Amino acid sequence: MPLENTYCNKLPFIIGITGHRDLISLKSKTHTHIDIVAIKEQIKLDIVAIKEQIKRALIHWRNQFGKGTKTEPNNTPIWILSGMADGADLLVIQAAEELWAEQAAKELLTKESWPKASLKVIPCLPMDESAFEKDFSDSGLFTACDFSETLDKYRNNLIQLRHGLTQEQYQFAQNDLNYGELRNSLYLNLGVFIAKYSNVLIALWDEDKADSMGGTGDVVRLKCGLSAQWPLNTENKALTQISDFDGQLGGVVHHIPVNRKKKHRKSDDNIILTRVDKTQGKTVFPTEHLDCKLYISHKINQSTSISAGGNDDIQSFLTEEFITLIQQLNEYNNQNFSEFDISQVEPQYEEELAVQQLSLRDSFQTFKCADETAMTNQKLYRKKVLWFVSIAILGFTSYELVSGFLDNILGIMLNSLILIAIILCIVIKTYVKKSKSKWLYQLTRGVAESMRLRSFLNLADISPTKSPLVPRRYRKRLPLLAHAIEVTELNWWKYPIKAQLESVNKHWLKGQISFIESRLKISSELNNTKLPLLSKIINAVKPRNINIKLEIFLYKRPAKTEQTLSSLTTILFRLTCISVFGLFFAQIVFFNGGLLPFIDLTKSTLLMYPIQFTLLLTAIAALWNEFANYGPTANGYFNLLELYKRAENSLSKNKINDDSQSASVIHHVYQELKALNKKLETDELNNCPELHLTYKSALQKIQTGFEQSSIDVNKEAIDNLLVELAKEAMQEHAEWNHFESLSDLKNKK
């Protein structure tokens, strides 16, 4: 059956939540009443006002995306990442639920709705649910019961974060209700996670610096590019902060200023959060009347022009990236997605499908629809290019012939064909430009490739990388690819699995080697079937077989096609030279009074045709070569093939080390330690039982440590290998995207 055509096919816009637990009002309001009962009642009303401000923020970001189709009134799903804490985290979920219900109720009046399926709440817990519940009290905005009820509604989406603590530290942190460094490091872990994976961070913040790490102020600053200050030996390597060189995290902080019950000390650092330059995207960013502030970066409070200029560059870069992401999300999600029919998968591909489901998990449907849609878009664009080239050939041929028939009706017909060809070519080019056929193909192919590469890293249990997989110089141009990677990366957090290196090797490395080698075949495959000559001739002229061979030649053998076209242009150039010499010879004979029985140079242009048509065919071959982009594609395949083969050899070598060499070394060292232990038992330790037990314990620790060290070193080598390979593959795809854009029909003059 086909995968259901729902919001699961589309890429989401992700909104993260951070804020205080003890909210009392918006920043513009204060409580001066003496009557405690009156204050409590006023706080309830003010919480409603905060909730309305949250709804306004959600409405604004929801409205940045198109209206979609009749069955899907909004084209982009909204995901909300919430830490599920008392106060802001649960309040935003409540506001979102109410908002979506209100919008659905307005459907009959406005003919627009926000379907429930377009909202996905993702609870993110920093620790076990039972330990996290201890943060709630009966005096808060929400109770432990409220937390449990909300969590149960979205339990299928729950992500319990991985952390950087040892198991012993983790257990201590969970039970530490004094909120020491270890427990707070788990909240910091949560804050960095939400800052990293949100496109917009809604912050209900009083603008004061909190005393404890991982508070709202920290999360806001992290989103704006500051590095997390982890306690010693607690850093989560999967959340290592991106560097300023990479343009910081990206995304916007949507700050709703609030008051809270407990007052904290004012910030005494010299960090200034830089506001978004709204002139770069007037329709994207909320206006001032929404009573909010938008931050996108940070700077040190120094008056030097150099630092200010550098900050302006980062601010401009991040703002443009954010605007482009919204634009590309609209373009991507607004298209008609092709369905993937699971029931039609051939048996030989069932294993590959199972691997994709394991590595992609919740993103499987998004990936398959992107992959199928890319192929559909590719076919549509190819058809348009074929029509354009065919009509252009007709026009050029008519142009070359018309000079010989200017004085009869055939000349008028040929001129008509030239005019029709010009008009049709303009129409096709205009349609291609308007429909963005090539760009949508590139975008969907990029999304599919990005998700596929990250899924294999998930399969190898490789944590998110500090440096981006998408090449830095393409980050601003292709933010949707980085977003697709992050969406796929969330499955690594949600579904921990043991590294499946055999599947990675078979379905990624060997699969790509086989695919690339098929694309780089130069010679035709040998036909070993012993058919009669007549049967071979009949098969060769069948339209279906001709069509298949042409499709393979034109689209699936870039190296062979480029070689053929290069050879063809060489032959055509030689024929042109021969034709020129032939014409020159005919002219000499004619002007010397000789007779040419087969042609009269005064009345015929027949001798010009070989020159004209060989040049025409040369131009057609060059035009098609340019549209098809064979050269860069073939070169990219050659480069990748070498890398994949080296990676396969290195992976096999590392796996052998892991399976045999490491075990052999461990066994050898352990035998030596045992022999030493035996000697000491019979000598110095014979009369010292306590020392003997201490030594045996140390021996066990040495063995365990050596084994773990050996495994860690080997895994680190494999992880680095696969990450670097993924980066090279993304680099190649980004360059392919660049060259494909240059060869797009809409860009041709």
Beta strands, then each sheet from edge to edge (+ up, - down):
strand 1: 13-19
strand 2: 23-26
strand 3: 78-82
strand 4: 119-125
strand 5: 159-160
strand 6: 200-205
strand 7: 252-260
strand 8: 271-275
strand 9: 293-300
sheet 1: 2+ 7- 6- 1- 3- 4- 5-
sheet 2: 2+ 7- 9+ 8-
end
